[in-house]
Every structure is written in structure tokens, then in C-alpha cells.
């Protein structure tokens, strides 16, 4: 995959890499869960905290799997945009069909990374629990996981925003812009909260 990114083809590109980053962040976080659940220190935690931890673990594992699928979905969406631009444009009918295809493909190319950013935020929401109660020997893995997940989120948002310029639907553009701003703001706050706990333990 890394070598494919390096090659001359424009896809897989930043959107797929952002989804990969988020999935790696989720995978590292889930690894910490696997190194925690069932251990002596974990069994000493209250039932409430164990329930919270296991719920967070399940959320992270699910989001990681969905992000893995988005890696390929993003490449496919980009290829659809390219295919739409290559459509014939000799007659008025062809021009209209091409315009509609470009618009539809651009909306898809915007929605795929938006979905990736939302999944990254889901993971970021859980990571502070791993930092607080996870195996202390793996605390830096939580930190790296949080950094990777946030990179995935903001990287995905860049890929949403580049597609907004190609859309004529002002309401859709404004609504999506607001969603993007909220995702980045919330993601930064969650990252900082998790890193604060991580740094306090090393």
C-alpha cells in the first residue's frame, strides 16, 4: 500500500492515507485494550469502569474496521470523479450528463472522507478511557494511537474541503463546512485531553 501511494497514480492518495492513519490509531488503542482486559489490575477496577472500558474497546474495534473499508472506498470515489471528467462533451446532452456525473461523483468523494473523519472522532472519544485505565506499560501506545487518529481526522477533513469548491449547492456546502469545523474542534480537544493523561504517566 505504501509503495502504491508513492507511485505515479493519484490514488490511493491523501484520503486513503487519512483513513489508514485513523485505522492504525484505532488498532493501537484496541491493542492496549487487549493488553488490559483480564489482567490483575484490570480485575481490581470497579464494575462501572470495566463496563465503560469494554464499551470503549468495542467502539474502537468497530470504528477501526469501518476505516479499513474506507481506505478502498476513498480510492474508488476518486476514480469515479476522474471517470466523470473523461465523459464526452460534444453535444448539449453529453455536457449535461457529464456535469451531473461530475456533481454526483464529487458529492461521493466528499462524503467518503467525511465518514472517515466521523469514525476517527468516534475513536478519539474513547481514548482517554484507555489512557486512564489501560495497561500502564502501554501508555505511550495510547498516545501514538491518539496522534494517528487525530491525523486521520484532520487529513480526512482536508479531503472533504477540497471537494466543496466543486459543488454548486450552497446549503450543502455550508452545512458540510460547519460539520468539518465541529469535527476538527472536537477532535483537537479530545486529543489534548488524552495526551495530557499520557504525559502525566510517563
URMO-V163185 format. One record per backbone hydrogen bond with DSSP energy under -0.5 kcal/mol. CO is the residue of the C=O (numbers start at 1). NH is the residue of the N-H. E is the energy in kcal/mol with one decimal. If there is no record, write none. Layout:
CO:NH:E, CO:NH:E
This chain:
1:5:-2.2, 2:6:-1.7, 3:7:-1.0, 13:17:-2.4, 14:18:-2.5, 15:19:-2.0, 16:20:-2.3, 17:21:-2.8, 18:22:-2.3, 19:23:-2.3, 20:24:-2.6, 21:25:-2.2, 22:26:-2.2, 23:27:-2.5, 24:28:-2.6, 25:29:-1.8, 26:30:-2.6, 27:31:-2.2, 28:32:-1.8, 29:33:-1.7, 30:34:-2.5, 31:35:-1.8, 32:135:-0.5, 33:36:-1.3, 33:37:-2.7, 36:39:-2.2, 39:43:-2.4, 40:44:-1.0, 42:45:-1.6, 46:50:-2.4, 47:51:-2.4, 48:52:-2.2, 49:53:-2.9, 50:54:-2.6, 51:55:-2.1, 52:56:-2.3, 53:57:-2.5, 54:58:-2.1, 55:59:-2.1, 56:60:-2.5, 57:61:-2.5, 58:62:-2.1, 59:63:-2.5, 60:64:-2.5, 61:65:-1.7, 62:66:-2.0, 63:67:-2.4, 64:68:-1.9, 65:69:-1.4, 66:70:-1.6, 67:71:-1.3, 68:72:-0.7, 69:72:-0.5, 69:73:-1.9, 70:74:-2.7, 71:75:-1.1, 72:76:-2.5, 73:77:-2.5, 74:78:-2.2, 75:79:-2.2, 76:80:-1.8, 77:81:-1.7, 78:82:-2.2, 79:83:-2.3, 80:84:-2.2, 81:85:-2.0, 82:86:-1.1, 84:87:-1.3, 91:95:-2.4, 92:96:-2.5, 93:97:-2.5, 94:98:-2.6, 95:99:-2.6, 96:100:-2.4, 97:101:-2.2, 98:102:-2.7, 99:103:-2.3, 100:104:-2.6, 101:105:-2.6, 102:106:-2.4, 103:107:-2.1, 104:108:-2.0, 105:109:-2.6, 106:110:-1.3, 107:111:-2.5, 108:112:-2.2, 109:113:-0.6, 110:114:-1.4, 111:115:-2.2, 112:116:-1.8, 113:117:-2.6, 114:118:-2.0, 115:119:-2.1, 116:120:-2.4, 117:121:-2.2, 118:122:-1.9, 119:123:-1.8, 120:124:-2.7, 121:125:-2.1, 122:126:-0.6, 123:126:-1.5, 123:127:-1.1, 124:128:-0.5, 126:129:-1.0, 126:130:-0.9, 127:131:-2.1, 128:132:-2.3, 129:133:-2.5, 130:134:-2.0, 135:138:-2.1, 136:139:-1.3, 138:141:-0.7, 138:142:-1.2, 139:143:-1.6, 140:144:-2.7, 141:145:-2.4, 142:146:-2.4, 143:147:-2.3, 144:148:-2.7, 145:149:-2.3, 146:150:-2.5, 147:151:-2.3, 148:152:-2.3, 149:153:-2.1, 150:154:-2.8, 151:155:-2.6, 152:156:-2.2, 153:157:-2.2, 154:158:-2.0, 155:159:-1.3, 156:160:-1.5, 157:161:-2.8, 158:162:-1.9, 159:163:-0.5, 160:163:-1.0, 160:164:-0.8, 161:164:-0.6, 161:165:-0.8, 163:166:-1.1, 164:167:-1.7, 168:170:-1.1, 169:173:-2.4, 170:174:-2.7, 171:175:-2.6, 172:176:-2.4, 173:177:-2.6, 174:178:-2.2, 175:179:-2.0, 176:180:-2.6, 177:181:-2.4, 178:182:-2.2, 179:183:-2.5, 180:184:-2.3, 181:185:-2.3, 182:186:-2.8, 183:187:-2.5, 184:188:-2.5, 185:189:-1.9, 186:190:-2.3, 187:191:-2.6, 188:192:-2.5, 189:193:-2.1, 190:194:-2.2, 191:195:-2.9, 192:196:-2.1, 193:197:-1.4, 194:198:-2.4, 195:199:-3.0, 196:200:-1.4, 197:201:-0.7, 198:201:-1.5, 199:202:-0.8
